């Protein structure tokens, strides 16, 4: 299986012990009398290496962006959502060494675990082949995954993107968020929020917190505005 994974990575390890360490979850290590090293130290290193790789990539490709713009893009490309998508493109969960309980609990499909394991893999490649190898791996993976940076930015901050669009298209009118319903037990509340623009309801969403409900409502509103903009003249509203 390690040969198949290295083909997927596009990188062949000189030290396969680093590869195995990057694939070993703490739950697997704890089940052995002589526990093999697990990936948490590599994850720590890989996080720092990834920040440098992404910073250099953005600096080179986006000379028009100031520090704030570069920082926002780097945050989006290195957050759990993006790393989870990249790890799934590699099918990394299938190769992880998990403890029995962790595997039964669906750890191989957990976003946080997949993101951590990808950072560990980047750390392992850095130790094995240096910064150039780690950078080439990340850039190759990003290109092959087809990750949509614009969509990632929307997913990360849909309220901000909706506000920008409203200011551009509606003469500075700001979106308005209203809680329509609050239900559920105290330990599991459910907020229903609607978002309006110039008095027009664009979307309604439900979530376990007001913040998440507003974020989802903004995402749905952006999708609706994009669908309307793409529709041919005279078509019924989506």
N, C-alpha and C positions, 0 to 999 in steps of 0.2 A: 504493500500500500504506500510505503514511503516513496517508491519510484514514481507511482502515479501522481502523488502530491507534488513532488518536485517538478514533474512535467507541467502541472497546473501552475506552479509558482513561476516557472520559467527560470528557475535557479537551482543549481545542483550544489549541495553542501559538501565542503571538504571535511567538516566535522559533523557527522550525523548525530553525535550526542547533543549538539545544540538544537538540531531539528526535533529530536525526541523530547528534549526539555520544553521546547516551545509548544509541543502538543500535549503536555501532561498537566492536567488540572490538579489543584491541591487535593481534591476528593479522591483521586486515583492514588496519589502518593501516600495519603493517610491510611490506605487499606493494606499497605505492604510492610512487612516486618523490617525490611531494609528499604525505606522509602526513597524512590528515585527523586531527583530534583524536579520541582514543578515550575510553572512558567511565571510566577509572580515577579521575580527579580528581572527576568527578560522583559516583562510587560512594563516595568518601571523604566528600563532603558529604552525600550521601543517607543514609548510615549515621547521622550525627549528627541529621539532621532526623527520621529515622524514630524514633530513640530518644525525641525530644521529643514527636512525635505520639502514640506509643504510651503514653508516660508520662502525658500529659494525658488520654487516653481512659480509661486504667485508673483514674486518680485520681478522675475524675468518676463512673464507673460502678461502682466497687467501694469505697464509703466504709467498708465493714466490714473491709477488709484493712489489715494493718500494713505497714511498710516491707519486711519480708522477703517477705511474700506478693506485694506489688506487684512487687518485683524479680524474683521467680521467674516471674510471669506475663509480665512484659516480656521476660525472657530467652527464654521459649518463643515469644512472638509475633515476635521479631526474629531468631531463629536460622535457619540455612540451611533446615531442614526446612519451616518455615512459609513462608518467602519463596519457596522453590521451588514450593510448592503454589499460592501466589498468582500467581506468574509463569505457571504452567501454565494457570491459569484464564483469563489474558489471552491465552494462546497466544503469549507473548512471543518464544519461541525462533524462531518462523517469521519474525519481522521483524528479527532481529539481522543485522548485517553482520559476517560471520566470514571469516577467511582460508580459502583452499581446503583447507589441511591440517586446520585446526580443524573445518571443516564435515564433511570426510570422516571425522574421528575421532569424530563424533557430539556436537560441542560444543553444538549447539542443543538437546540433550536432557540436558545435564549439569547436575545440581542446583546445584553451586557456581557455575557460570556464569550460570544463570538467576537465582539469588539476587543475585549481584553486579549483574546488569543491571537488576533491579527497584530496587535501591538507587540505581543511577545515574539511573533514570527519576524517582524521588522527588526526587533532587537537582536534576534538570533542571526539574521542575514548580515546585520551590521558587524557583529562580532566575527562572523565567518569570512565576510568578503569586503568589509569596509563601507564607508559612507556612499561611495559611488554605486556599489551593488545594491544597497538599501534604497537609494534614490531611484535607481533604474527599475527596481522591482515595483515600488509604489507608483511611479509614472506609468509603467506598463499595465499594471492592474487597473489604474484609474481609466486609462484609455480603453482597455478591453471591456470593462464593466458597463460602459455607456452611461455612467452616472451623470445625471442632469443637474449641473450646478445651479442653474436658475430655479429648478424645482426644489432643490435642497434648501435654497434661501427662502423660498415660500414656506416650505414645511417648518423651517426653523423659526421664522418670525412672520407668520401670515398677517398678524394685526398691523405690523409695520408696513408690509407691502400693500395691504388694503388701504391704509392711510395715505401712502404715497400715490396710489392710483386715484384715490378720491380727490386728492389735491390737484392732480394733473387733469382729470377728466370732468370734475364737477366744481370748478371755481373755488377750491379751498374748502368745500363742505367736508366735514369729518364724519366717519362712521359712528353710529350710536349703538351701544350694546344694552339690551334690556333683559333682565331676568324675568322670564314668563312664569316659571314654576320652580319651586324648591320642594323636593320630596325625598322619600327614602328614610331609613332609620338613621339615628345619630352617627353610627359607626360607618355608614355607607350612604352618604347623601347623594342626591342626583340633582344637578342644576340644568335647567332648560333655558337657553339664552337665544335671543334672536338679534340679528344685526340689521340695522336700517341705514340707508344712505339717501339723504334728501327726502326722508319720510317714506321711502319705499323699502319694504322688507326684502332682503336678499337671501337670507338663510336662517335656519334654526338648527341648533345642535344641543346635544345632551352630554354631560360628563360628570365625573365625581367631584369636580371643583369648578368654581366660577371661572377661574383662569383658563382651565383646559376647555371648558365649554365655549368661552369667547374665542379661544385660539382655533377650535374646530369650526366654529361659525364663520370666522374670517376666512379660513381655508376654503370652505364651501362657497362663500360669497365670491372669492377670487375666481374659483372655477366657473361659477355662473357668469360672471362678467366676461371671462375669456371665451366661453361658449357663445355668448351673445355677440361678441365682437367678431367671431369667426363665422357666424351664420349669414347666409345670403340675404340680401334685402327682401323684406316682405315675408320672411319665414316666421312662423309662430315662435314665441319666446320659449326657451328650453325649460 
